[in-house]
Amino acid sequence: MKLFDVYPINPINIVKGVGSLVFDYKGTEYLDLYGGHAVISIGHTHPHYVKRLEDQLHQIGFYSNSIEIPLQTQLAEKLGHVSGKEDFQLFLCNSGAEANENALKLASFYNGKKKVIAFKNAFHGRTSLAVAVTDNPKIVAPINETNNVIFLPWNDETALEKAFKDNEISSVIIEGIQGVGGIQVAPIPFLQKIRSLCDEHNAVFIADSVQCGYGRTGKFFSHDFAGVDADIYSMAKGMGNGFPIGGIIISPKIAPAYGMLGTTFGGNHLACAASLAVLEVIEQENLLENAAEIGGYLIDELKKFDKITEVRGRGLMIGIDLPAELSNTKKDLLFKHKIFTGEAKPNVVRLLPALNLTRAHADRFLEAFSTTLNNS
C-alpha cells in the first residue's frame, strides 16, 4: 500500500521540536514561523504540556462521552475565564472543519432556517457543510454543492443588507482574519454590522476562529476587536498545540438537547489535558501580551521594506503581500535560510508562529527576509 498523494510535500523530515525550533533527521535546525498551519501555539514540546499529557496517559487516555469526564468541565471553566466568555457553553470535537459543521448545524436547529451567508475567499474546512461555505470550487465535490450558501463580497455592507432582505438567513459565518484567503482582516464596522443584522433577523453570528483565535492576534478571539459577541465561536488549530481537538462555544440563548450534537472522540481525556495545558501556559506566560508585542514589532519592521506590496494582520497572524517577481521568497526562506513560513495565493507569505515567539527569533527572520529580498 502507498499513501494517497494529495499533499505537495517539502523534502524535509522533521524529527524533533523545541519551542520555535525544529530539527530534521540530520540535526539541521529550522526556525518554525508556521507551526504546521497555526497549530503550535505554545511551542514544540513545551515542558508543562508534555508533563500534562504524560501524567494523563498514566491514568486514562480515552473513554467516550457516555460517562462523566471532569476534565471537560475544567476545560470549559478555564476557557471561559481566559477568553472572557464565561456565560457561554462548550461543545468539544476534533477539528476545525468539524467545529464549523457543528456551528452551522446548530444555527439551523436554533432558528429553523437554511440559508448561510459566507464571503469571497473564505476557507472553513473540507467536510460537507464546511466546504460548502468555502470559496474554492476546486475542493467542493458535486455532493457538497448546495443552493443554501450565499457568497458575498468581503466588507460590502450594502450586499450584506440586501442578502438579509431577500432571504431567510440562518447564519453568517466569517473569519476574523481570513487565513487561506491571504490574511485579510475583517473590518470592525463590518463585524458590527453582521451583529446588528443577525439580531434584527434572528440569525446566528458564527465567528470562525479556527486559525485566527486562541490568542493569536493578541486578543483571545480576533473578532473581539469589534467589541461585540458572536453567537458561536469555532476553534481548533492552536487549541491542543498539536493534539487533535476542536470545539465551539455557544451563546446561552441557544439551548442544548440530547442528541442534537455528538462525537466519539471529542473531549477525550488526553485532548482535554492537552487543551488545559495550552490555556495554562497562555495564562501563566502572558502569551496574549507577547503575541501582541512581538507581532506588532514584526508588522512595524516589515512595513519598512519598500519591496513589499502590503503587510496585513494582527498579532502573530501576519501576511506579507509580495510582487510577482518575489514569488520564490517562501522557498528561499526555507531552503536557503532554514525558516518555515506559509503561503497564500497568489503571492502572500504567512507568518503563524507560536505565541511565545521571542524577539531574537523575530530578528532572525527579519534578517533572513531582508537578505532574501535584496538578493532577488
VMD Tcl script that draws the C-alpha trace (Angstrom):
set ca {
  {0.00 0.00 0.00}
  {1.12 3.58 -0.64}
  {-0.12 6.93 0.62}
  {-2.93 8.71 -1.20}
  {-0.98 11.52 -2.86}
  {-2.87 14.73 -2.06}
  {-0.15 16.86 -0.42}
  {2.68 18.77 -2.11}
  {5.49 17.84 0.26}
  {8.80 19.54 1.00}
  {11.67 17.00 1.10}
  {12.34 17.60 4.81}
  {11.93 15.03 7.58}
  {11.39 16.84 10.90}
  {12.01 14.57 13.89}
  {12.34 16.94 16.86}
  {11.00 20.28 18.04}
  {11.78 22.61 20.92}
  {9.98 25.93 21.28}
  {10.09 27.70 17.91}
  {12.85 25.46 16.57}
  {12.55 22.14 14.76}
  {15.25 19.72 13.60}
  {15.43 17.25 10.74}
  {16.83 13.71 10.97}
  {20.31 15.02 10.14}
  {20.19 17.52 13.02}
  {19.69 20.58 10.80}
  {17.94 23.36 12.71}
  {14.96 25.28 11.30}
  {13.10 28.28 12.71}
  {9.39 27.45 12.68}
  {7.27 30.51 11.94}
  {4.35 28.48 10.60}
  {3.62 25.96 13.34}
  {2.05 23.44 10.99}
  {-0.79 25.76 9.88}
  {-1.02 27.81 13.13}
  {-1.33 24.69 15.29}
  {1.72 25.10 17.55}
  {0.51 27.78 19.94}
  {2.84 27.36 22.95}
  {5.91 25.97 21.20}
  {7.01 22.45 20.39}
  {7.36 20.06 23.37}
  {6.67 22.72 25.99}
  {7.62 21.05 29.33}
  {4.28 21.76 31.02}
  {2.39 20.42 28.01}
  {4.49 17.25 27.84}
  {4.06 16.59 31.56}
  {0.29 17.16 31.38}
  {-0.05 14.56 28.63}
  {2.36 12.09 30.25}
  {0.55 12.29 33.58}
  {-2.81 11.78 31.89}
  {-1.56 8.77 29.91}
  {-0.63 7.09 33.19}
  {-4.27 7.47 34.31}
  {-6.59 7.03 31.31}
  {-6.27 8.21 27.73}
  {-9.80 7.74 26.47}
  {-13.34 6.93 27.33}
  {-16.45 8.04 25.47}
  {-18.95 10.76 26.32}
  {-21.24 8.20 27.94}
  {-19.55 8.87 31.30}
  {-18.58 11.85 33.41}
  {-15.30 13.43 32.28}
  {-14.39 16.09 34.85}
  {-11.56 17.34 32.63}
  {-14.21 18.65 30.23}
  {-15.76 20.74 32.96}
  {-12.33 22.02 33.99}
  {-11.57 22.92 30.38}
  {-14.88 24.76 29.98}
  {-14.24 26.77 33.15}
  {-10.65 27.63 32.19}
  {-11.63 28.52 28.62}
  {-14.44 30.74 29.84}
  {-12.07 32.53 32.19}
  {-9.20 33.06 29.75}
  {-11.45 34.02 26.81}
  {-13.81 36.19 28.84}
  {-16.85 34.24 27.58}
  {-17.78 32.73 30.94}
  {-21.53 32.53 30.25}
  {-21.06 30.56 27.01}
  {-21.35 26.75 26.65}
  {-18.68 24.41 25.28}
  {-19.07 21.51 22.84}
  {-15.89 19.58 22.06}
  {-14.97 17.83 18.83}
  {-11.77 17.00 16.94}
  {-11.00 19.52 14.17}
  {-11.79 22.93 12.73}
  {-13.94 21.58 9.92}
  {-15.92 19.57 12.45}
  {-16.31 22.66 14.64}
  {-17.74 24.65 11.72}
  {-20.00 21.75 10.71}
  {-21.48 21.71 14.19}
  {-21.79 25.51 14.31}
  {-23.73 25.66 11.05}
  {-25.94 22.74 12.04}
  {-26.63 24.18 15.47}
  {-27.58 27.55 13.97}
  {-30.13 25.84 11.74}
  {-31.53 23.87 14.66}
  {-31.87 27.13 16.60}
  {-33.88 29.17 14.11}
  {-35.19 26.55 11.67}
  {-33.69 28.33 8.67}
  {-31.35 27.05 5.92}
  {-29.56 29.92 4.17}
  {-25.99 30.76 5.16}
  {-24.00 33.85 4.26}
  {-20.28 33.30 3.66}
  {-17.69 35.51 1.98}
  {-15.39 35.56 -1.02}
  {-12.03 33.85 -0.38}
  {-13.38 32.20 2.78}
  {-11.95 28.90 3.99}
  {-13.93 27.00 6.62}
  {-12.89 23.37 6.11}
  {-13.10 20.38 3.78}
  {-16.08 18.41 5.10}
  {-19.66 18.63 3.83}
  {-21.12 21.89 5.17}
  {-17.71 23.42 5.93}
  {-16.53 23.04 2.35}
  {-19.89 24.28 1.02}
  {-19.20 27.64 2.72}
  {-15.59 27.64 1.49}
  {-14.95 29.77 -1.58}
  {-12.84 27.33 -3.58}
  {-14.72 25.34 -6.23}
  {-11.71 23.05 -6.77}
  {-12.25 21.35 -3.39}
  {-16.07 21.25 -3.49}
  {-17.24 17.85 -4.77}
  {-20.63 17.67 -6.53}
  {-22.16 16.03 -3.46}
  {-21.16 19.07 -1.38}
  {-22.84 21.61 -3.63}
  {-25.88 23.33 -2.19}
  {-28.05 26.33 -3.03}
  {-28.25 27.22 0.66}
  {-25.00 29.21 0.66}
  {-24.78 32.83 -0.44}
  {-21.26 34.13 -1.09}
  {-20.91 37.88 -0.66}
  {-18.04 40.29 -1.34}
  {-15.73 40.97 1.59}
  {-16.63 44.10 3.54}
  {-19.67 45.04 1.45}
  {-22.38 46.24 3.85}
  {-24.84 47.01 1.05}
  {-24.63 43.45 -0.30}
  {-24.99 42.11 3.23}
  {-28.14 44.14 3.88}
  {-29.64 43.04 0.55}
  {-28.93 39.36 1.28}
  {-30.80 39.64 4.57}
  {-33.67 41.49 2.90}
  {-34.05 38.91 0.12}
  {-33.51 35.66 2.07}
  {-34.36 33.88 5.31}
  {-30.85 33.77 6.75}
  {-29.95 31.09 9.28}
  {-26.38 32.22 9.94}
  {-23.44 34.33 8.86}
  {-20.02 32.68 9.10}
  {-16.91 34.82 8.93}
  {-13.23 34.51 9.83}
  {-11.98 37.37 11.98}
  {-8.94 37.27 9.74}
  {-9.06 35.20 6.57}
  {-6.10 32.83 6.68}
  {-6.05 30.86 3.43}
  {-7.64 33.95 1.83}
  {-4.41 35.88 2.33}
  {-4.57 37.38 5.87}
  {-7.49 39.70 5.20}
  {-8.58 41.39 8.44}
  {-12.35 41.73 8.90}
  {-13.04 45.46 9.39}
  {-14.53 46.34 12.77}
  {-17.61 48.16 11.32}
  {-18.35 45.14 9.12}
  {-18.34 42.74 12.09}
  {-20.56 45.15 14.00}
  {-22.94 45.29 11.02}
  {-23.16 41.49 10.96}
  {-24.01 41.52 14.66}
  {-26.80 44.07 14.25}
  {-28.35 42.33 11.23}
  {-28.23 38.94 12.95}
  {-30.01 40.47 15.94}
  {-32.61 42.07 13.72}
  {-33.36 38.88 11.74}
  {-32.86 36.21 14.42}
  {-29.84 34.84 12.56}
  {-26.77 33.30 14.19}
  {-23.39 35.05 14.01}
  {-20.68 32.35 13.67}
  {-17.16 33.58 14.34}
  {-14.76 31.16 12.66}
  {-11.78 31.39 14.99}
  {-10.10 28.15 13.95}
  {-6.95 29.88 12.72}
  {-7.35 33.47 13.98}
  {-8.42 32.58 17.53}
  {-6.84 31.19 20.67}
  {-4.77 34.30 21.36}
  {-3.01 34.53 18.01}
  {-3.93 38.18 17.44}
  {-3.26 39.45 20.97}
  {-6.91 39.08 21.94}
  {-8.31 35.63 22.61}
  {-10.65 35.85 19.61}
  {-9.77 38.21 16.76}
  {-13.47 39.09 16.46}
  {-13.17 40.69 19.92}
  {-11.53 43.75 18.35}
  {-15.05 44.69 17.17}
  {-16.37 44.91 20.72}
  {-19.34 42.62 20.07}
  {-20.02 38.97 20.88}
  {-20.75 36.37 18.23}
  {-23.29 33.63 18.97}
  {-20.94 30.74 18.23}
  {-17.13 30.67 18.06}
  {-15.41 27.76 16.33}
  {-11.93 26.72 17.48}
  {-9.31 24.11 16.74}
  {-5.77 24.67 15.48}
  {-3.97 26.24 18.44}
  {-6.29 24.61 20.94}
  {-4.23 21.46 21.55}
  {-0.73 22.52 20.44}
  {-0.69 19.60 18.02}
  {-3.05 17.19 19.77}
  {-6.26 16.97 17.68}
  {-9.05 18.87 19.40}
  {-11.69 21.32 18.25}
  {-14.75 22.92 19.72}
  {-17.44 25.53 19.58}
  {-18.51 27.84 22.34}
  {-22.18 28.69 22.23}
  {-24.23 31.65 23.42}
  {-26.51 30.97 26.40}
  {-29.51 31.88 24.21}
  {-29.08 28.58 22.31}
  {-30.41 25.68 24.38}
  {-28.97 22.15 24.14}
  {-30.95 18.93 23.73}
  {-29.86 15.31 23.93}
  {-28.74 14.02 20.54}
  {-28.52 17.46 18.94}
  {-24.73 17.14 18.53}
  {-22.42 14.23 19.22}
  {-18.92 12.79 18.79}
  {-16.99 9.69 19.79}
  {-13.52 11.11 20.26}
  {-14.35 14.75 21.02}
  {-13.42 15.86 24.51}
  {-11.50 12.71 25.40}
  {-9.21 12.72 28.42}
  {-5.96 13.25 26.52}
  {-7.41 16.00 24.34}
  {-8.70 17.88 27.38}
  {-5.35 17.52 29.15}
  {-3.59 18.96 26.10}
  {-6.02 21.87 25.81}
  {-5.86 22.64 29.52}
  {-2.06 22.72 29.29}
  {-2.28 25.23 26.42}
  {-4.59 27.55 28.37}
  {-2.47 27.26 31.50}
  {0.67 28.24 29.59}
  {-1.12 31.08 27.77}
  {-2.21 32.43 31.14}
  {0.98 31.81 33.13}
  {3.35 33.14 30.47}
  {1.18 36.09 29.35}
  {1.16 34.89 25.77}
  {-1.66 37.16 24.61}
  {0.52 40.11 25.54}
  {3.55 38.51 23.90}
  {1.64 37.86 20.69}
  {0.55 41.49 20.56}
  {4.04 42.80 21.37}
  {6.18 40.61 19.11}
  {3.56 40.64 16.37}
  {3.36 44.40 16.48}
  {7.14 44.61 16.30}
  {7.25 42.31 13.26}
  {4.50 44.22 11.46}
  {6.19 47.58 12.10}
  {9.57 46.30 10.88}
  {8.11 44.59 7.82}
  {6.38 47.80 6.76}
  {9.84 49.36 6.37}
  {10.68 47.08 3.41}
  {9.95 49.02 0.23}
  {9.76 45.88 -1.95}
  {6.68 44.63 -0.07}
  {3.27 45.36 -1.60}
  {1.41 45.29 1.74}
  {1.65 43.91 5.27}
  {-1.61 42.75 6.87}
  {-2.67 41.11 10.10}
  {-2.79 41.39 13.85}
  {-0.50 39.97 16.50}
  {1.21 36.81 15.29}
  {-1.06 36.30 12.28}
  {0.76 38.21 9.57}
  {0.51 38.27 5.79}
  {3.26 39.73 3.62}
  {1.92 40.56 0.16}
  {4.73 40.42 -2.38}
  {5.02 41.38 -6.07}
  {5.24 38.59 -8.65}
  {8.99 38.94 -9.09}
  {9.47 37.86 -5.45}
  {7.41 34.69 -5.80}
  {10.33 32.49 -4.68}
  {10.59 34.19 -1.26}
  {8.96 31.37 0.71}
  {11.16 28.72 -0.91}
  {14.28 30.80 -0.38}
  {13.44 31.31 3.29}
  {13.01 27.57 3.74}
  {15.86 26.13 1.72}
  {18.46 28.90 2.00}
  {17.73 30.23 5.49}
  {16.04 27.22 7.15}
  {12.89 29.14 8.12}
  {9.39 27.67 7.79}
  {6.68 30.10 6.70}
  {3.35 29.59 4.98}
  {1.84 30.98 1.84}
  {-1.49 32.01 0.39}
  {-2.31 32.61 -3.24}
  {-1.37 34.41 -5.29}
  {1.80 35.55 -3.55}
  {1.41 36.07 0.19}
  {3.89 34.81 2.78}
  {2.08 33.90 6.00}
  {3.61 34.02 9.48}
  {1.80 31.92 12.11}
  {4.42 31.18 14.79}
  {3.99 30.03 18.36}
  {2.59 32.70 20.66}
  {5.78 32.61 22.75}
  {7.98 33.62 19.82}
  {10.96 35.61 21.08}
  {12.30 38.94 19.87}
  {15.55 37.18 18.96}
  {13.75 34.73 16.68}
  {11.74 37.58 15.16}
  {15.00 39.39 14.39}
  {16.49 36.22 12.90}
  {13.57 36.10 10.48}
  {13.78 39.81 9.63}
  {17.48 39.48 8.81}
  {16.88 36.46 6.58}
  {13.91 38.16 4.94}
  {15.99 41.24 4.20}
  {18.73 39.11 2.65}
  {16.20 37.22 0.54}
  {14.62 40.40 -0.82}
  {17.96 42.06 -1.51}
  {19.24 39.04 -3.42}
  {16.11 38.68 -5.54}
}
mol new
graphics top color blue
foreach p $ca { graphics top sphere $p radius 0.5 }
foreach p [lrange $ca 0 end-1] q [lrange $ca 1 end] { graphics top cylinder $p $q radius 0.2 }
display resetview
